[in-house]
Amino acid sequence: MADSKVSPVPLLKEELDIVIPTIRNLDFLEMWRPFFQPYHLIIVQDGDPSKVINVPEGFDYELYNRNDINRILGPKASCISFKDSACRCFGYMVSKKKYIYTIDDDCFVAKDPSGKNINALEQHIKNLLTPATPHFFNTLYDPYREGADFVRGYPFSLREGVPTAVSHGLWLNIPDYDAPTQLVKPLERNTRYVDAVLTIPKSTLFPMCGMNLAFDRELIGPAMYFGLMGDGQPIGRYDDMWAGWCMKVICDHLGFGVKTGLPYIWHSKASNPFVNLKKEYKGIYWQEELIPFFQAVKLPAECTTVQECYIELSKQVKAKLGGIDEYFDKLADAMVTWIEAWDELNPSGSKAANQSA
Protein backbone atom coordinates (compact mmCIF):
# COMPACT_ATOMS: atom_id res chain seq x y z
CA MET A 1 0.00 0.00 0.00
CA ALA A 2 1.14 3.55 -0.61
CA ASP A 3 2.62 5.35 2.37
CA SER A 4 0.56 8.40 3.29
CA LYS A 5 3.43 9.95 5.24
CA VAL A 6 5.29 12.75 3.47
CA SER A 7 9.06 12.57 3.81
CA PRO A 8 11.70 14.94 2.44
CA VAL A 9 12.93 14.13 -1.06
CA PRO A 10 16.63 13.17 -0.97
CA LEU A 11 18.78 15.62 -2.92
CA LEU A 12 21.06 12.82 -4.19
CA LYS A 13 23.63 15.52 -4.90
CA GLU A 14 26.49 13.01 -4.65
CA GLU A 15 24.64 10.47 -6.77
CA LEU A 16 23.32 12.47 -9.72
CA ASP A 17 24.89 14.24 -12.70
CA ILE A 18 23.14 16.76 -14.93
CA VAL A 19 24.03 16.32 -18.62
CA ILE A 20 23.57 19.27 -20.99
CA PRO A 21 24.32 19.27 -24.74
CA THR A 22 24.98 22.75 -26.12
CA ILE A 23 26.41 24.93 -28.87
CA ARG A 24 26.09 28.22 -26.96
CA ASN A 25 26.82 30.00 -23.70
CA LEU A 26 24.86 28.51 -20.83
CA ASP A 27 23.18 31.66 -19.53
CA PHE A 28 19.99 29.63 -19.05
CA LEU A 29 21.60 28.09 -15.95
CA GLU A 30 21.02 31.33 -14.03
CA MET A 31 17.31 30.55 -13.85
CA TRP A 32 18.08 27.00 -12.72
CA ARG A 33 20.70 28.03 -10.14
CA PRO A 34 18.50 27.43 -7.05
CA PHE A 35 17.86 23.86 -8.19
CA PHE A 36 21.02 22.84 -10.09
CA GLN A 37 23.87 24.45 -8.16
CA PRO A 38 24.30 21.56 -5.67
CA TYR A 39 24.91 19.13 -8.53
CA HIS A 40 27.78 18.28 -10.85
CA LEU A 41 27.18 19.22 -14.51
CA ILE A 42 28.53 17.37 -17.52
CA ILE A 43 28.40 19.69 -20.53
CA VAL A 44 28.82 18.16 -23.99
CA GLN A 45 29.74 20.85 -26.50
CA ASP A 46 28.46 20.15 -29.99
CA GLY A 47 29.86 21.61 -33.19
CA ASP A 48 33.09 23.63 -33.45
CA PRO A 49 35.39 22.55 -30.58
CA SER A 50 37.39 25.79 -30.84
CA LYS A 51 34.37 27.86 -29.77
CA VAL A 52 34.51 28.94 -26.14
CA ILE A 53 31.41 28.07 -24.13
CA ASN A 54 30.82 30.30 -21.12
CA VAL A 55 29.30 28.78 -17.98
CA PRO A 56 28.00 31.04 -15.20
CA GLU A 57 30.21 31.18 -12.11
CA GLY A 58 29.48 28.98 -9.14
CA PHE A 59 28.60 25.76 -10.97
CA ASP A 60 30.62 22.58 -10.59
CA TYR A 61 31.06 21.22 -14.11
CA GLU A 62 33.23 19.42 -16.63
CA LEU A 63 33.00 20.29 -20.32
CA TYR A 64 33.76 17.97 -23.21
CA ASN A 65 34.05 18.97 -26.87
CA ARG A 66 34.60 16.87 -29.96
CA ASN A 67 38.36 16.80 -29.47
CA ASP A 68 37.85 15.37 -25.98
CA ILE A 69 35.44 12.74 -27.27
CA ASN A 70 37.95 11.66 -29.94
CA ARG A 71 40.78 11.60 -27.40
CA ILE A 72 38.86 9.56 -24.82
CA LEU A 73 37.17 7.07 -27.15
CA GLY A 74 39.67 6.90 -30.02
CA PRO A 75 38.22 5.00 -33.00
CA LYS A 76 35.08 4.25 -31.00
CA ALA A 77 34.23 7.98 -31.05
CA SER A 78 32.50 7.20 -34.36
CA CYS A 79 29.45 6.07 -32.37
CA ILE A 80 28.90 9.57 -30.92
CA SER A 81 26.86 11.86 -33.17
CA PHE A 82 28.26 15.18 -34.36
CA LYS A 83 26.30 18.39 -34.90
CA ASP A 84 23.27 16.92 -33.16
CA SER A 85 22.07 16.94 -29.56
CA ALA A 86 22.45 13.15 -29.61
CA CYS A 87 26.04 13.86 -28.55
CA ARG A 88 24.61 14.17 -25.02
CA CYS A 89 24.85 10.41 -24.53
CA PHE A 90 28.64 10.78 -24.27
CA GLY A 91 27.88 12.47 -20.95
CA TYR A 92 25.97 9.39 -19.82
CA MET A 93 28.99 7.26 -20.63
CA VAL A 94 31.59 9.31 -18.75
CA SER A 95 29.42 9.92 -15.68
CA LYS A 96 30.21 7.89 -12.59
CA LYS A 97 26.95 8.62 -10.80
CA LYS A 98 23.92 6.40 -10.23
CA TYR A 99 21.42 8.85 -11.74
CA ILE A 100 21.37 11.16 -14.75
CA TYR A 101 19.18 14.17 -15.48
CA THR A 102 19.43 15.68 -18.96
CA ILE A 103 17.94 18.96 -20.12
CA ASP A 104 18.20 21.14 -23.25
CA ASP A 105 19.67 24.63 -23.06
CA ASP A 106 16.45 26.27 -24.30
CA CYS A 107 14.42 24.93 -21.39
CA PHE A 108 13.60 27.15 -18.43
CA VAL A 109 11.89 26.80 -15.07
CA ALA A 110 8.12 26.40 -15.47
CA LYS A 111 5.47 27.48 -12.99
CA ASP A 112 2.69 25.33 -11.61
CA PRO A 113 -0.92 26.60 -11.71
CA SER A 114 -0.39 28.39 -8.38
CA GLY A 115 2.49 30.38 -9.85
CA LYS A 116 5.21 28.53 -7.91
CA ASN A 117 8.46 27.67 -9.66
CA ILE A 118 8.68 23.95 -10.41
CA ASN A 119 11.75 22.10 -9.15
CA ALA A 120 11.85 19.61 -12.01
CA LEU A 121 14.81 17.73 -10.61
CA GLU A 122 13.08 17.08 -7.29
CA GLN A 123 10.06 15.55 -9.05
CA HIS A 124 12.27 13.36 -11.24
CA ILE A 125 13.99 12.08 -8.11
CA LYS A 126 10.59 11.28 -6.58
CA ASN A 127 9.66 9.37 -9.72
CA LEU A 128 12.89 7.37 -9.78
CA LEU A 129 12.89 6.52 -6.07
CA THR A 130 9.36 5.11 -6.03
CA PRO A 131 8.34 1.90 -7.80
CA ALA A 132 6.64 1.70 -11.18
CA THR A 133 3.58 -0.41 -12.01
CA PRO A 134 3.88 -1.56 -15.66
CA HIS A 135 2.02 -4.85 -15.22
CA PHE A 136 -1.39 -3.52 -14.16
CA PHE A 137 -2.70 0.01 -14.68
CA ASN A 138 -3.78 2.00 -11.62
CA THR A 139 -6.59 4.43 -12.50
CA LEU A 140 -5.35 6.89 -9.87
CA TYR A 141 -2.07 6.94 -11.81
CA ASP A 142 0.96 6.86 -9.49
CA PRO A 143 -0.25 5.10 -6.33
CA TYR A 144 2.89 6.05 -4.40
CA ARG A 145 2.33 9.80 -4.33
CA GLU A 146 0.73 11.65 -1.44
CA GLY A 147 -3.06 11.33 -1.40
CA ALA A 148 -3.18 8.32 -3.72
CA ASP A 149 -3.15 4.56 -3.36
CA PHE A 150 -4.05 1.43 -5.26
CA VAL A 151 -7.70 1.28 -6.26
CA ARG A 152 -10.16 -1.49 -5.51
CA GLY A 153 -9.44 -4.49 -7.70
CA TYR A 154 -5.71 -3.90 -8.01
CA PRO A 155 -3.95 -7.24 -7.39
CA PHE A 156 -2.14 -7.27 -4.06
CA SER A 157 0.61 -9.43 -5.57
CA LEU A 158 1.56 -6.56 -7.90
CA ARG A 159 1.43 -3.66 -5.43
CA GLU A 160 5.11 -3.83 -4.60
CA GLY A 161 5.82 -2.64 -8.15
CA VAL A 162 9.16 -2.79 -9.98
CA PRO A 163 12.25 -0.53 -9.99
CA THR A 164 11.77 2.68 -11.96
CA ALA A 165 14.48 3.05 -14.61
CA VAL A 166 13.31 6.19 -16.43
CA SER A 167 11.38 9.36 -15.55
CA HIS A 168 10.12 11.17 -18.65
CA GLY A 169 9.13 14.77 -17.97
CA LEU A 170 6.98 17.06 -20.09
CA TRP A 171 7.01 20.70 -21.24
CA LEU A 172 4.86 23.78 -21.33
CA ASN A 173 4.80 26.43 -24.06
CA ILE A 174 6.43 25.09 -27.27
CA PRO A 175 5.10 21.57 -27.98
CA ASP A 176 7.50 18.81 -29.05
CA TYR A 177 5.99 18.41 -32.52
CA ASP A 178 7.39 16.97 -35.72
CA ALA A 179 7.91 19.31 -38.66
CA PRO A 180 4.60 18.64 -40.51
CA THR A 181 2.62 19.33 -37.33
CA GLN A 182 4.71 22.44 -36.66
CA LEU A 183 3.90 23.72 -40.15
CA VAL A 184 0.14 23.36 -39.77
CA LYS A 185 0.03 24.56 -36.14
CA PRO A 186 2.68 27.30 -36.00
CA LEU A 187 1.02 29.24 -33.19
CA GLU A 188 -0.05 26.35 -30.99
CA ARG A 189 1.27 26.34 -27.43
CA ASN A 190 0.93 23.74 -24.71
CA THR A 191 -0.79 25.39 -21.75
CA ARG A 192 -2.26 22.26 -20.16
CA TYR A 193 -0.69 21.39 -16.82
CA VAL A 194 -1.77 17.89 -15.88
CA ASP A 195 -0.92 17.05 -12.28
CA ALA A 196 -0.21 13.38 -12.84
CA VAL A 197 2.50 10.76 -13.14
CA LEU A 198 1.76 7.37 -14.64
CA THR A 199 3.68 4.22 -15.49
CA ILE A 200 3.77 3.38 -19.18
CA PRO A 201 2.35 -0.16 -19.41
CA LYS A 202 4.47 -3.14 -20.36
CA SER A 203 4.59 -3.81 -24.13
CA THR A 204 3.60 -0.21 -24.87
CA LEU A 205 6.00 2.07 -26.75
CA PHE A 206 6.08 5.86 -26.51
CA PRO A 207 7.89 8.80 -28.20
CA MET A 208 10.59 9.71 -25.68
CA CYS A 209 11.70 13.36 -25.61
CA GLY A 210 15.23 14.00 -24.35
CA MET A 211 14.83 17.62 -23.27
CA ASN A 212 13.56 16.84 -19.73
CA LEU A 213 14.57 13.31 -18.84
CA ALA A 214 16.04 11.42 -15.89
CA PHE A 215 17.10 7.81 -15.51
CA ASP A 216 18.80 5.33 -13.25
CA ARG A 217 22.15 4.93 -14.97
CA GLU A 218 22.97 1.75 -13.06
CA LEU A 219 19.74 0.08 -14.14
CA ILE A 220 19.42 1.16 -17.78
CA GLY A 221 22.36 3.41 -18.73
CA PRO A 222 23.85 1.25 -21.52
CA ALA A 223 20.49 1.28 -23.34
CA MET A 224 20.30 5.09 -23.40
CA TYR A 225 22.21 5.42 -26.66
CA PHE A 226 20.89 8.25 -28.82
CA GLY A 227 22.04 6.67 -32.07
CA LEU A 228 23.77 8.08 -35.13
CA MET A 229 22.25 11.43 -36.04
CA GLY A 230 23.27 14.77 -37.50
CA ASP A 231 26.43 15.36 -39.50
CA GLY A 232 27.05 12.64 -42.09
CA GLN A 233 23.81 10.80 -41.29
CA PRO A 234 20.59 10.72 -43.33
CA ILE A 235 18.39 11.51 -40.33
CA GLY A 236 18.12 13.78 -37.32
CA ARG A 237 15.69 14.49 -34.46
CA TYR A 238 15.03 10.79 -33.89
CA ASP A 239 17.85 10.33 -31.40
CA ASP A 240 15.77 10.39 -28.23
CA MET A 241 12.96 8.38 -29.80
CA TRP A 242 15.38 5.67 -30.93
CA ALA A 243 16.79 5.49 -27.41
CA GLY A 244 13.27 5.38 -26.00
CA TRP A 245 12.17 2.47 -28.17
CA CYS A 246 15.33 0.46 -27.41
CA MET A 247 15.17 1.30 -23.72
CA LYS A 248 11.50 0.39 -23.39
CA VAL A 249 11.75 -3.10 -24.88
CA ILE A 250 14.77 -3.77 -22.65
CA CYS A 251 12.97 -2.46 -19.55
CA ASP A 252 10.00 -4.67 -20.40
CA HIS A 253 12.31 -7.67 -20.73
CA LEU A 254 14.29 -7.04 -17.53
CA GLY A 255 11.31 -6.01 -15.41
CA PHE A 256 11.93 -2.28 -14.99
CA GLY A 257 9.40 0.55 -15.19
CA VAL A 258 9.13 3.85 -17.06
CA LYS A 259 7.15 6.84 -15.77
CA THR A 260 5.87 9.88 -17.66
CA GLY A 261 4.09 13.10 -16.69
CA LEU A 262 5.39 15.49 -14.04
CA PRO A 263 7.66 17.40 -13.94
CA TYR A 264 7.12 20.17 -16.47
CA ILE A 265 9.76 22.54 -17.79
CA TRP A 266 9.22 25.64 -19.97
CA HIS A 267 10.34 25.02 -23.57
CA SER A 268 11.25 28.50 -24.71
CA LYS A 269 11.70 28.46 -28.47
CA ALA A 270 10.45 26.62 -31.54
CA SER A 271 13.02 25.27 -33.96
CA ASN A 272 12.66 25.99 -37.67
CA PRO A 273 10.08 23.57 -39.13
CA PHE A 274 11.67 23.62 -42.59
CA VAL A 275 15.08 22.73 -41.16
CA ASN A 276 13.39 20.07 -39.02
CA LEU A 277 11.60 18.60 -42.04
CA LYS A 278 14.91 18.14 -43.83
CA LYS A 279 16.25 16.28 -40.78
CA GLU A 280 13.12 14.24 -40.10
CA TYR A 281 11.63 13.28 -43.44
CA LYS A 282 13.30 9.86 -43.68
CA GLY A 283 12.44 9.17 -40.06
CA ILE A 284 8.80 10.02 -40.69
CA TYR A 285 8.84 7.54 -43.55
CA TRP A 286 10.85 4.86 -41.77
CA GLN A 287 8.97 4.98 -38.47
CA GLU A 288 6.03 3.16 -40.06
CA GLU A 289 8.32 0.13 -40.18
CA LEU A 290 10.36 0.87 -37.07
CA ILE A 291 7.40 0.85 -34.70
CA PRO A 292 6.13 -2.60 -35.80
CA PHE A 293 9.70 -3.87 -35.50
CA PHE A 294 10.02 -2.74 -31.88
CA GLN A 295 6.51 -3.97 -31.08
CA ALA A 296 7.54 -7.43 -32.26
CA VAL A 297 10.99 -7.58 -30.64
CA LYS A 298 11.55 -10.62 -28.45
CA LEU A 299 14.68 -10.86 -26.34
CA PRO A 300 15.87 -14.33 -25.29
CA ALA A 301 15.72 -15.33 -21.63
CA GLU A 302 19.49 -15.73 -21.49
CA CYS A 303 19.87 -11.97 -21.98
CA THR A 304 19.98 -10.90 -18.33
CA THR A 305 21.99 -7.67 -18.49
CA VAL A 306 21.30 -4.42 -20.32
CA GLN A 307 24.45 -4.92 -22.39
CA GLU A 308 23.43 -8.42 -23.46
CA CYS A 309 19.97 -7.17 -24.37
CA TYR A 310 21.39 -4.27 -26.35
CA ILE A 311 23.80 -6.44 -28.34
CA GLU A 312 20.96 -8.83 -29.15
CA LEU A 313 18.81 -5.89 -30.20
CA SER A 314 21.59 -4.64 -32.49
CA LYS A 315 21.61 -8.04 -34.22
CA GLN A 316 17.87 -7.84 -34.80
CA VAL A 317 18.19 -4.27 -36.12
CA LYS A 318 20.74 -5.44 -38.67
CA ALA A 319 18.76 -8.53 -39.65
CA LYS A 320 15.30 -6.97 -39.89
CA LEU A 321 15.89 -3.28 -40.62
CA GLY A 322 19.04 -3.47 -42.72
CA GLY A 323 16.94 -4.12 -45.81
CA ILE A 324 15.16 -0.78 -45.42
CA ASP A 325 18.33 1.25 -45.79
CA GLU A 326 22.06 0.72 -45.34
CA TYR A 327 21.88 3.30 -42.54
CA PHE A 328 20.45 0.63 -40.23
CA ASP A 329 23.44 -1.65 -40.81
CA LYS A 330 25.65 1.28 -39.84
CA LEU A 331 23.47 2.04 -36.82
CA ALA A 332 23.54 -1.59 -35.68
CA ASP A 333 27.35 -1.55 -35.81
CA ALA A 334 27.38 1.72 -33.86
CA MET A 335 25.17 0.14 -31.18
CA VAL A 336 27.82 -2.53 -30.66
CA THR A 337 30.60 0.09 -30.62
CA TRP A 338 28.63 2.07 -28.03
CA ILE A 339 28.45 -0.92 -25.69
CA GLU A 340 32.15 -1.66 -26.16
CA ALA A 341 33.01 1.97 -25.36
CA TRP A 342 30.63 1.98 -22.38
CA ASP A 343 32.27 -1.11 -20.90
CA GLU A 344 35.76 0.31 -21.46
CA LEU A 345 34.89 3.49 -19.55
CA ASN A 346 32.88 1.60 -16.93
CA PRO A 347 34.92 -1.56 -16.30
CA SER A 348 33.16 -2.39 -13.05
CA GLY A 349 30.05 -2.78 -15.20
CA SER A 350 26.63 -1.29 -14.66
CA LYS A 351 25.29 -4.63 -15.81
CA ALA A 352 21.97 -4.77 -14.09
CA ALA A 353 20.90 -8.31 -13.38
CA ASN A 354 17.47 -9.49 -14.28
CA GLN A 355 15.09 -8.10 -11.68
CA SER A 356 11.86 -9.15 -13.34
CA ALA A 357 8.84 -8.88 -11.13
C-alpha positions as CSV (number, residue, x, y, z in Angstrom):
1,M,0.0,0.0,0.0
2,A,1.1,3.6,-0.6
3,D,2.6,5.3,2.4
4,S,0.6,8.4,3.3
5,K,3.4,10.0,5.2
6,V,5.3,12.8,3.5
7,S,9.1,12.6,3.8
8,P,11.7,14.9,2.4
9,V,12.9,14.1,-1.1
10,P,16.6,13.2,-1.0
11,L,18.8,15.6,-2.9
12,L,21.1,12.8,-4.2
13,K,23.6,15.5,-4.9
14,E,26.5,13.0,-4.7
15,E,24.6,10.5,-6.8
16,L,23.3,12.5,-9.7
17,D,24.9,14.2,-12.7
18,I,23.1,16.8,-14.9
19,V,24.0,16.3,-18.6
20,I,23.6,19.3,-21.0
21,P,24.3,19.3,-24.7
22,T,25.0,22.7,-26.1
23,I,26.4,24.9,-28.9
24,R,26.1,28.2,-27.0
25,N,26.8,30.0,-23.7
26,L,24.9,28.5,-20.8
27,D,23.2,31.7,-19.5
28,F,20.0,29.6,-19.1
29,L,21.6,28.1,-15.9
30,E,21.0,31.3,-14.0
31,M,17.3,30.6,-13.9
32,W,18.1,27.0,-12.7
33,R,20.7,28.0,-10.1
34,P,18.5,27.4,-7.0
35,F,17.9,23.9,-8.2
36,F,21.0,22.8,-10.1
37,Q,23.9,24.4,-8.2
38,P,24.3,21.6,-5.7
39,Y,24.9,19.1,-8.5
40,H,27.8,18.3,-10.9
41,L,27.2,19.2,-14.5
42,I,28.5,17.4,-17.5
43,I,28.4,19.7,-20.5
44,V,28.8,18.2,-24.0
45,Q,29.7,20.9,-26.5
46,D,28.5,20.1,-30.0
47,G,29.9,21.6,-33.2
48,D,33.1,23.6,-33.4
49,P,35.4,22.5,-30.6
50,S,37.4,25.8,-30.8
51,K,34.4,27.9,-29.8
52,V,34.5,28.9,-26.1
53,I,31.4,28.1,-24.1
54,N,30.8,30.3,-21.1
55,V,29.3,28.8,-18.0
56,P,28.0,31.0,-15.2
57,E,30.2,31.2,-12.1
58,G,29.5,29.0,-9.1
59,F,28.6,25.8,-11.0
60,D,30.6,22.6,-10.6
61,Y,31.1,21.2,-14.1
62,E,33.2,19.4,-16.6
63,L,33.0,20.3,-20.3
64,Y,33.8,18.0,-23.2
65,N,34.0,19.0,-26.9
66,R,34.6,16.9,-30.0
67,N,38.4,16.8,-29.5
68,D,37.9,15.4,-26.0
69,I,35.4,12.7,-27.3
70,N,37.9,11.7,-29.9
71,R,40.8,11.6,-27.4
72,I,38.9,9.6,-24.8
73,L,37.2,7.1,-27.1
74,G,39.7,6.9,-30.0
75,P,38.2,5.0,-33.0
76,K,35.1,4.3,-31.0
77,A,34.2,8.0,-31.1
78,S,32.5,7.2,-34.4
79,C,29.4,6.1,-32.4
80,I,28.9,9.6,-30.9
81,S,26.9,11.9,-33.2
82,F,28.3,15.2,-34.4
83,K,26.3,18.4,-34.9
84,D,23.3,16.9,-33.2
85,S,22.1,16.9,-29.6
86,A,22.5,13.2,-29.6
87,C,26.0,13.9,-28.6
88,R,24.6,14.2,-25.0
89,C,24.9,10.4,-24.5
90,F,28.6,10.8,-24.3
91,G,27.9,12.5,-20.9
92,Y,26.0,9.4,-19.8
93,M,29.0,7.3,-20.6
94,V,31.6,9.3,-18.8
95,S,29.4,9.9,-15.7
96,K,30.2,7.9,-12.6
97,K,27.0,8.6,-10.8
98,K,23.9,6.4,-10.2
99,Y,21.4,8.8,-11.7
100,I,21.4,11.2,-14.7
101,Y,19.2,14.2,-15.5
102,T,19.4,15.7,-19.0
103,I,17.9,19.0,-20.1
104,D,18.2,21.1,-23.2
105,D,19.7,24.6,-23.1
106,D,16.4,26.3,-24.3
107,C,14.4,24.9,-21.4
108,F,13.6,27.1,-18.4
109,V,11.9,26.8,-15.1
110,A,8.1,26.4,-15.5
111,K,5.5,27.5,-13.0
112,D,2.7,25.3,-11.6
113,P,-0.9,26.6,-11.7
114,S,-0.4,28.4,-8.4
115,G,2.5,30.4,-9.9
116,K,5.2,28.5,-7.9
117,N,8.5,27.7,-9.7
118,I,8.7,24.0,-10.4
119,N,11.7,22.1,-9.1
120,A,11.9,19.6,-12.0
121,L,14.8,17.7,-10.6
122,E,13.1,17.1,-7.3
123,Q,10.1,15.6,-9.0
124,H,12.3,13.4,-11.2
125,I,14.0,12.1,-8.1
126,K,10.6,11.3,-6.6
127,N,9.7,9.4,-9.7
128,L,12.9,7.4,-9.8
129,L,12.9,6.5,-6.1
130,T,9.4,5.1,-6.0
131,P,8.3,1.9,-7.8
132,A,6.6,1.7,-11.2
133,T,3.6,-0.4,-12.0
134,P,3.9,-1.6,-15.7
135,H,2.0,-4.9,-15.2
136,F,-1.4,-3.5,-14.2
137,F,-2.7,0.0,-14.7
138,N,-3.8,2.0,-11.6
139,T,-6.6,4.4,-12.5
140,L,-5.3,6.9,-9.9
141,Y,-2.1,6.9,-11.8
142,D,1.0,6.9,-9.5
143,P,-0.3,5.1,-6.3
144,Y,2.9,6.0,-4.4
145,R,2.3,9.8,-4.3
146,E,0.7,11.7,-1.4
147,G,-3.1,11.3,-1.4
148,A,-3.2,8.3,-3.7
149,D,-3.2,4.6,-3.4
150,F,-4.0,1.4,-5.3
151,V,-7.7,1.3,-6.3
152,R,-10.2,-1.5,-5.5
153,G,-9.4,-4.5,-7.7
154,Y,-5.7,-3.9,-8.0
155,P,-3.9,-7.2,-7.4
156,F,-2.1,-7.3,-4.1
157,S,0.6,-9.4,-5.6
158,L,1.6,-6.6,-7.9
159,R,1.4,-3.7,-5.4
160,E,5.1,-3.8,-4.6
161,G,5.8,-2.6,-8.1
162,V,9.2,-2.8,-10.0
163,P,12.2,-0.5,-10.0
164,T,11.8,2.7,-12.0
165,A,14.5,3.1,-14.6
166,V,13.3,6.2,-16.4
167,S,11.4,9.4,-15.5
168,H,10.1,11.2,-18.6
169,G,9.1,14.8,-18.0
170,L,7.0,17.1,-20.1
171,W,7.0,20.7,-21.2
172,L,4.9,23.8,-21.3
173,N,4.8,26.4,-24.1
174,I,6.4,25.1,-27.3
175,P,5.1,21.6,-28.0
176,D,7.5,18.8,-29.0
177,Y,6.0,18.4,-32.5
178,D,7.4,17.0,-35.7
179,A,7.9,19.3,-38.7
180,P,4.6,18.6,-40.5
181,T,2.6,19.3,-37.3
182,Q,4.7,22.4,-36.7
183,L,3.9,23.7,-40.1
184,V,0.1,23.4,-39.8
185,K,0.0,24.6,-36.1
186,P,2.7,27.3,-36.0
187,L,1.0,29.2,-33.2
188,E,0.0,26.4,-31.0
189,R,1.3,26.3,-27.4
190,N,0.9,23.7,-24.7
191,T,-0.8,25.4,-21.8
192,R,-2.3,22.3,-20.2
193,Y,-0.7,21.4,-16.8
194,V,-1.8,17.9,-15.9
195,D,-0.9,17.0,-12.3
196,A,-0.2,13.4,-12.8
197,V,2.5,10.8,-13.1
198,L,1.8,7.4,-14.6
199,T,3.7,4.2,-15.5
200,I,3.8,3.4,-19.2
201,P,2.3,-0.2,-19.4
202,K,4.5,-3.1,-20.4
203,S,4.6,-3.8,-24.1
204,T,3.6,-0.2,-24.9
205,L,6.0,2.1,-26.7
206,F,6.1,5.9,-26.5
207,P,7.9,8.8,-28.2
208,M,10.6,9.7,-25.7
209,C,11.7,13.4,-25.6
210,G,15.2,14.0,-24.4
211,M,14.8,17.6,-23.3
212,N,13.6,16.8,-19.7
213,L,14.6,13.3,-18.8
214,A,16.0,11.4,-15.9
215,F,17.1,7.8,-15.5
216,D,18.8,5.3,-13.3
217,R,22.2,4.9,-15.0
218,E,23.0,1.7,-13.1
219,L,19.7,0.1,-14.1
220,I,19.4,1.2,-17.8
221,G,22.4,3.4,-18.7
222,P,23.9,1.3,-21.5
223,A,20.5,1.3,-23.3
224,M,20.3,5.1,-23.4
225,Y,22.2,5.4,-26.7
226,F,20.9,8.3,-28.8
227,G,22.0,6.7,-32.1
228,L,23.8,8.1,-35.1
229,M,22.2,11.4,-36.0
230,G,23.3,14.8,-37.5
231,D,26.4,15.4,-39.5
232,G,27.1,12.6,-42.1
233,Q,23.8,10.8,-41.3
234,P,20.6,10.7,-43.3
235,I,18.4,11.5,-40.3
236,G,18.1,13.8,-37.3
237,R,15.7,14.5,-34.5
238,Y,15.0,10.8,-33.9
239,D,17.9,10.3,-31.4
240,D,15.8,10.4,-28.2
241,M,13.0,8.4,-29.8
242,W,15.4,5.7,-30.9
243,A,16.8,5.5,-27.4
244,G,13.3,5.4,-26.0
245,W,12.2,2.5,-28.2
246,C,15.3,0.5,-27.4
247,M,15.2,1.3,-23.7
248,K,11.5,0.4,-23.4
249,V,11.8,-3.1,-24.9
250,I,14.8,-3.8,-22.6
251,C,13.0,-2.5,-19.5
252,D,10.0,-4.7,-20.4
253,H,12.3,-7.7,-20.7
254,L,14.3,-7.0,-17.5
255,G,11.3,-6.0,-15.4
256,F,11.9,-2.3,-15.0
257,G,9.4,0.5,-15.2
258,V,9.1,3.9,-17.1
259,K,7.2,6.8,-15.8
260,T,5.9,9.9,-17.7
261,G,4.1,13.1,-16.7
262,L,5.4,15.5,-14.0
263,P,7.7,17.4,-13.9
264,Y,7.1,20.2,-16.5
265,I,9.8,22.5,-17.8
266,W,9.2,25.6,-20.0
267,H,10.3,25.0,-23.6
268,S,11.3,28.5,-24.7
269,K,11.7,28.5,-28.5
270,A,10.5,26.6,-31.5
271,S,13.0,25.3,-34.0
272,N,12.7,26.0,-37.7
273,P,10.1,23.6,-39.1
274,F,11.7,23.6,-42.6
275,V,15.1,22.7,-41.2
276,N,13.4,20.1,-39.0
277,L,11.6,18.6,-42.0
278,K,14.9,18.1,-43.8
279,K,16.2,16.3,-40.8
280,E,13.1,14.2,-40.1
281,Y,11.6,13.3,-43.4
282,K,13.3,9.9,-43.7
283,G,12.4,9.2,-40.1
284,I,8.8,10.0,-40.7
285,Y,8.8,7.5,-43.6
286,W,10.9,4.9,-41.8
287,Q,9.0,5.0,-38.5
288,E,6.0,3.2,-40.1
289,E,8.3,0.1,-40.2
290,L,10.4,0.9,-37.1
291,I,7.4,0.9,-34.7
292,P,6.1,-2.6,-35.8
293,F,9.7,-3.9,-35.5
294,F,10.0,-2.7,-31.9
295,Q,6.5,-4.0,-31.1
296,A,7.5,-7.4,-32.3
297,V,11.0,-7.6,-30.6
298,K,11.6,-10.6,-28.5
299,L,14.7,-10.9,-26.3
300,P,15.9,-14.3,-25.3
301,A,15.7,-15.3,-21.6
302,E,19.5,-15.7,-21.5
303,C,19.9,-12.0,-22.0
304,T,20.0,-10.9,-18.3
305,T,22.0,-7.7,-18.5
306,V,21.3,-4.4,-20.3
307,Q,24.4,-4.9,-22.4
308,E,23.4,-8.4,-23.5
309,C,20.0,-7.2,-24.4
310,Y,21.4,-4.3,-26.4
311,I,23.8,-6.4,-28.3
312,E,21.0,-8.8,-29.2
313,L,18.8,-5.9,-30.2
314,S,21.6,-4.6,-32.5
315,K,21.6,-8.0,-34.2
316,Q,17.9,-7.8,-34.8
317,V,18.2,-4.3,-36.1
318,K,20.7,-5.4,-38.7
319,A,18.8,-8.5,-39.6
320,K,15.3,-7.0,-39.9
321,L,15.9,-3.3,-40.6
322,G,19.0,-3.5,-42.7
323,G,16.9,-4.1,-45.8
324,I,15.2,-0.8,-45.4
325,D,18.3,1.3,-45.8
326,E,22.1,0.7,-45.3
327,Y,21.9,3.3,-42.5
328,F,20.5,0.6,-40.2
329,D,23.4,-1.6,-40.8
330,K,25.7,1.3,-39.8
331,L,23.5,2.0,-36.8
332,A,23.5,-1.6,-35.7
333,D,27.4,-1.6,-35.8
334,A,27.4,1.7,-33.9
335,M,25.2,0.1,-31.2
336,V,27.8,-2.5,-30.7
337,T,30.6,0.1,-30.6
338,W,28.6,2.1,-28.0
339,I,28.4,-0.9,-25.7
340,E,32.1,-1.7,-26.2
341,A,33.0,2.0,-25.4
342,W,30.6,2.0,-22.4
343,D,32.3,-1.1,-20.9
344,E,35.8,0.3,-21.5
345,L,34.9,3.5,-19.5
346,N,32.9,1.6,-16.9
347,P,34.9,-1.6,-16.3
348,S,33.2,-2.4,-13.1
349,G,30.1,-2.8,-15.2
350,S,26.6,-1.3,-14.7
351,K,25.3,-4.6,-15.8
352,A,22.0,-4.8,-14.1
353,A,20.9,-8.3,-13.4
354,N,17.5,-9.5,-14.3
355,Q,15.1,-8.1,-11.7
356,S,11.9,-9.2,-13.3
357,A,8.8,-8.9,-11.1
